[in-house]
């Protein structure tokens, strides 16, 4: 990818990363009511509903909890909300979400800026974002995951033995 610099066009060197992974299709929920979020999360956990993405921001007022469930678990989540005496109308619900997880391989700060720039430049939606020293996870449109990965690969260098972006095996926790 060519980027403008002060002296003309320069080829940007690719940043080496540890890999990229896609989630399955998710439904994202956001709520600014701590008590309601805690009740729903506890009820859903008791029902063995997995949260592949969970983030809580207590620095904003009111505090905000964002989490995702697998698309096929959303009906069970609605039942958990009903049994907790909650209406999902309290939540901002975003269907058709996918998480693209990038493993920065010691490039987390540079990579976070690069990802933010790419998403803004290409008008890719960011529904939520979380980062740590070992991963950057962006919730975006599930339908755009392949397109976004192609865009990222023009800036990033994947390892030679990189696994497929999508998991082919799904693990489920059995109760009992």
Secondary structure, DSSP 4 states (H G I P E B T S, - for coil): -EEEETTEEEEPPPEE-SEEEE---EEEEEES-HHHHHHHHHHHHHTT---SEEEEE-SSSS-EEEEEEEGGGHHHHHHHHHHTT--GGGSEEEEEEEEEEEE-SS-HHHHHHHHHHHHHHHT---SEEEE-SS-EEEEEEGGGHHHHHHHHHTTEE--TTPPPSS-S----PPP-
